[in-house]
Amino acid sequence: MTQIQPENEDYRWLLDALGGLGTGDRAAALVRPSADHPELFIPLASPAVAAASLRRYHDGRSHADRAKTAVALAAARSGTLRFAPGDQVEAGPFAIVERLSVELDEPDLHAAVTLGPRRRNRKPVLQLIRPDGSTVGFAKVGWSPFTRTLVGNEATWLRRFEGRVPAGVEIPCVLACIDEPDRLVVVTSPLATSPRSGLAGRLGSEQVVELSRALGSRRVEFEELSHLDALRAGRVGQLIDVVAMVRAHSDVSIELGAWHGDLTPWNTSTARGTTLIWDWEFADGDRPIGFDLLHNAFELVRRSAPKNEQNALVSVCKEAESILTPLGQPSDAVVDLYLCELIQREARLRGEGWDPCDLGPLESHAAEMLNERLA
């Protein structure tokens, strides 16, 4: 069995984020892609526990992804997952899992831990699993000021939407919060994702609009938008002429509501007429109705090829009228605000945690496009 070396940077980061080791015994886990570069810890406590950690379905899965999941589940159920690609290691026990076991009154919890690739909003996500293979919930760990903000924001918006989502939509609820000086842990309920997610359709625009209006909406003149001052004072104001943008759209009004902030097929599971939606870290209010639809169109193109930001932005601008006009929204004004939102997000992400160079120059592409539109 492979041992993860103490000097392994990713594992050391994980231990710090999870509050170090607990008091129990080490447990076998399959680490992918390898012990040298861990991104996912699959517990091997039993076939039921291992299989549960693999049952994560979303609308963005390709047919190849579905086939791989089916093969991995079969291996997990037969007890042969340990022979799958990756390294079998002894890991944990993690102190935060022992703490959550007490908080949730679940005496025997196993955790599948996702580290993900190194990126600016990287945080551990723990799938908390009972011995019988049922999932108690998912815990996100905010380990830095930035990731604490994201995790806390998700909890805030899930609580605001609780009991107010439209028919055909389900979201998690907050089960527990642990707020400590070094970390913020939020546990949310599991959603019953289906292996047929995405095959029977995608989240419809009507549902997105209903969700955006679920907490109320209002229509305001462009120059009355509440976050214009923040745009002028922030990174957007350094890159574009906000006054010129306001002048260009002085004759339009925009309907505002809430937006999820990252509503893509990778954060939804649609099957049997119901759409499950998770990952509410970037949710916010007072944003144009239709922002989520634009972002979905942007990410579908962006993720189709490496460093594809510019093509994705061009595609969104072309599709904007067909997306926004049926909603009664002025497409040019909403697109300009969406480009500002992307610039703000990139500025917010810059310098937080690891900052890999392969993310692409989204900020500069968005600013260049916006300046051309305002010229």
Buried (B, 14 or more C-beta within 10 A) or exposed (E): EEEBEEEBEBBEBBBEBBBEBBEEEEBBBBBBEEBBBBBBBBBBBBBBBBBBBBBBBBBBBEEEEBEEBEEBBEBBBEEEBBEBEBBBBEBBBBBBBBBBBEBBEBEEBBBBBBBEEBBBBBBBBBBBBBBEBEBBBBBBBBBBEBBBBBBBBBBBBBEBBEEEBBEBBBBBBBBBBBEEEEBBBBBBBBBEBBBEBBEEEBBEBEBBBBBBBBBEBEEEEBEEBEBBEEBBEBBBBEBBBBEEBBEBBEEBBBBBBBBBBBBBBBBBBBBEEBBBBBBBBBBBBBBBBBBBBBBBBBBBBBBEEEEBBBBBBEBBBEBBBEBBEEBEBBBBBBBBBBBBBBBBBBBBBEEBBEEEEEEBBBBBBBBBBBBEBBE
